[in-house]
Amino acid sequence: MTKPPTPPRVDLPKEQRTVKLGALLAVAVCGSTLALACLALPRLLAFPQDLAERLAFALRADLLIALWVVLAVRMVAKVRFTSAEDNAGSAYSRPSVRLAVPAAFLQNTLEQAFIAVVGHLALATTSGEAPLAYIACAVALFGLGRVTFLHGYPQGAGGRAFGVATTAIPTVGAYAWTLIEIARDLV
């Protein structure tokens, strides 16, 4: 069996500061971008009003999120195909050093994609054009988050922070927006 890669020695307080900085930067980028999208896109584009069309819009937009999962699966498959160490599959050995990052990227992308798609579909059921503009922007931010997460992975938690936060913040916003709308409907 292959031993998992040895994690680098971490200066935890320094790493925590870097994570906080990356997350704050992501809050600034996501907050400003999502607000601008919600204000500007409904003035520039016509969004559907019918519930079925709104759900179709969200599903079509989320196809781009699913493509990130496909890309991550392809990255893992490519390593497994070319690595005798990893060819047998995860049931028979731990990932090699070559496979560890692609496998972690796949796992995180799959988790993030699932919660994002559910949030987007729920948000599409709320009224107005702004929620659909939000979804379109959230999908773009998901892509930015995945690119920066993967690029920063070798630099540790601080290197991943902006990417994971940029992926997650729009999803948290979609859940919050939808839950607020549900609460309003109940009152």
N, C-alpha and C positions, 0 to 999 in steps of 0.2 A: 504494500500500500504506500502511496505517496504521502509524505508529510505535508501538512498545509504550510504555506509560506510563513516565515517568522515575521511578525509585525515589527515595524521600526520602533525604536525607543521614542517615546513621546514625552515632551515637556507639557504636561497637562494644562497648567495655567495659561501657557502661551497658546496652546491649541484651542482652548476655550475662548480666548480673546479673538482668535482668528475666526472661529465659528460664529461668534456674535457679530463680528464685523461683516462677514459674508451674508449673514441672515439680515442684518440691517440694510445692507446694500440691496438685497433682494426685495425687501419691503418697499424701499424707495422706488426701485425699478417697476415692480409689479403694481404698486399702488398708483403711481402716476400713469403708467401705460393703460391699466384697466379703466381708470377714471376717464382718461382721454378717449378711449375706445367707446365707452358708454355714452359720452357726450357727443362725440363727433360722428361715429359710424351711422347712427340712426338718421342723421341729416344727409348723409351721403348715399346710403343704400336703403333699399326697401326690404324689410324683413317680413317673413310670413306671420300671419295672425292666427290662422286656423291651428288648433292643437296638433293635429296629425302632421301638418307641414312643419310646425315648430320642432316636433320630435324628429322628423326626417332631417331637418337642418342640423340638429345636434348630432344625430348619428353620422351624417355625412362629414361634419367637421371632426368628429371623434375618430373617423377613419385614419386621420393623420396621426392620432395618438396610437392607434393600433399598429400603425406602420413602425413606430418606435419599438414596439414589442417584437415585431417581425425582424427588424434590424438586429435587436439584441439576441434573438434566437439564432439568427444567421451567424453572428459573431461567435457564439458558443459552438455551433455546429462546425464552423470552419476549423476551430482549434481541435475539436474532437476528431475530425476527419484526418487531420495532419499529425496528431500526437498519439503515439502508441500508448503513452502513459494515461491518456484520457479517453481513449477509444472505447473502452469497455462500458463506460457510462458511470454516472454518479452513484449508482447502487453498489458499485464494486470498488470504488476508490474515491478519495478526496480529490478535489481539483488540483492539478499541477499549478506551478507558478504561472505558466502561460494562460491557464484557463481561469484562474482565480478572479481576476478583474472582470473579464467578460461575463462570468457566471454571477458575480455580485451585481453587475450592471443589469443583467437580465432580471434577476430577482427583484431589485429595486424598481426597475421600469415596469414590471408586471404589477407590482403592488400599487405604484403611483397611477398607472393607467386604469386599473379597476376602480379606484376611488374617484378618479377624475371623471370617467365616463358616467358613473352613477350620479355624481354631482351635476354634470352638465345636462343629463336627461331630466333630472328633477328640476333644475333651473329653467329648462325649456318649457316647463308646464306653467310657469308664472307669466303674468301678463306684461305687455309692453315690448318695445323693440330693444331697450337697453340690455335685458338679460341675454338676448341672442348676440348682441354686439360683444358682451362680456365673454360669452362662450367662444366666439371667434378669436378674441384676443387671448383668452386662456389657453387655447390650443397652440397659438404661436409661442406663448411663454413656456408651455410644456416642452416644446422643441428646444428653446433656448436653455431651459433647465437641464434637459438630457445631455445636450452637447457640453455644457460647462461642468456638469456632474462627472461625465466620463473623462473629460480632459483633466479635471482636478483630482480624480481618484488617487493617482499615485502620490499626491502631496498630503494625503491623510484627511482627517475630518475637516480641517480648515479649508483644504482645497476643494472638498465636495460641498461645503456649506451653501455657497451661493446657488449652485445647481440644484441641490435638493430643495432649498427654500423657494427658488423660482418655480420649480415644478409643483410644489405643494401649496403655496400661498393662494394662487387662483382657485384651487380646489376647495380650500377652507372657506374662501369667500363665497363660492357657489353654494356650499352647504349652509353657510350663515344666511345668505340672501334668501334661499329657499325656505329655511326654517322660520325666518321672520315673516315671510309671506304666508306660510301655513298658520302661524300664530295670529296674524291679522285676520285671516279667513275664519278662524274659530271665535273671534271676538265679535 
